[in-house]
Amino acid sequence: MHLYGTQSINKKGHLTIGGVDTIDMVNTYGTPLIVYDISLFRERAKAFKETFRTVGLKAQVAYASKAFSTIAIYEVAKEEGLSLDVVSGGELYTAVQADYPRAKIHFHGNNKSRAEIEFAFEEKIGCIVIDNFSEIKLVKEIAETRQQKMDVLIRVTPGVEAHTHDYITTGQEDSKFGFDLKNGQTDEAFQQLKSHDFINLLGMHCHIGSQIFETAAFRFAAEVLMDKMIAWRRESGFVCRVLNLGGGFGIRYTEADQPLAPSKYVEEMASIVLSMTRMHNYPVPEIWIEPGRSLVGDAGTTLYTLGSQKEVPETRTYIAVDGGMSDNIRPALYGAEYTAVTANKVNEPQEVQVTIAGKCCESGDKLIEEAFIATPEEGDIIATFCTGAYSYSMSSNYNRLPRPAVVFAEDGQDQLVIRRETYEDITRLDIPLQKSKRGEKV
Ligand code: LLP
């Protein structure tokens, strides 16, 4: 059994998170319940920032908040001095509700609407990461109409795609995001953005993938983008002040995953940037990164109550919990793997092999195919680890299941940060048929 962050086992044999007994939290808030170990989030944020200080690079570490977006996590990110990556008007609105320092907000997305871009201008956010030619037109038009300046980055597909332990370089990347570097789109975007009265081009951005465990792909991407920056200076004298290398740093979901320390990724990127700037006498750009999963992923644990069980003789035992693909779509969508323990019996051997199923009407609604837990009994609390990234943020009301509550646990205190949805919440947008339209006059 692998425990994460501040997790431990108390005298009662219960799993604790942030110094709080998970069973006490279940008794207070019910299940399914997602508990975040906030010290772990802070530790990771500090580690990323500290490494940049150590290597002597100016940097911004932006929390990629698509991984988990809510007011309270934005407040913690703000306390840690992080910048914030948002990808929609909804995430931007959440940031405004958290009174996030606007200058630290970066706006991403491959199809930002006019209303979203106007919202970004209205809030005077720090930077728009421009993704395509339609957006260039739209941002320019809005900036001119409002007579308002905006800092921008150009999002580039650098021809490298990284998957966990591997990466491939591709001639022309088939991606819906960003400007292609090889076919000249990036240069064309540069021409359109480099000298405009209201657009202040800061530099380039790329994001090469997610759940990446090695540094070669990041080094390659940094090199390719630096090359382009150097070429632009040679051709036009323009100097980029910012190089944003995105997120994607891997975490340990199961023992097959061997993540690197945050410092390792940063050191490797820094070494490329520093050596290339030295070699070409190029002013060292600020380095921005955008970790999502590596800040919140293993900080989150979902607690479920065990309900029914089903034995398929000589095949498997299903145990069913009171959530499922509605609160964690990742196993069904990506075949993502997780581990679990019986949180109320952590001291007992976790040796009974089961398949943990959800309660949605879908055969594929299995959270863990092969989990090892204590002898299962109705009412046990099953904790699945590492559910902090892309679980709640991708959750749904499939089967009209209410979404779970979310709690932050830190230094022996727990605090509700998202209340559990109620049936009233679930029907709040529904509009019953109007009587006259149903021909009720007869
Ligand atoms: N920056 C950009 C521009 C991104 O598109 C992403 C993730 C990140 C940063 C953060 O990546 P991270 O550090 O979290 O890997 N739903 C999928 C992951 C989608 C990632 C989308 N972009 C999953 O559950 O695995």
Residues whose N, C-alpha, C, O or C-beta is under 5 A from the ligand:
A	BS01	LLP	A64 A67 H207 G209 S210 Q211 G246 G247 G248 F249 E290 P291 G292 R293 S294 Y390
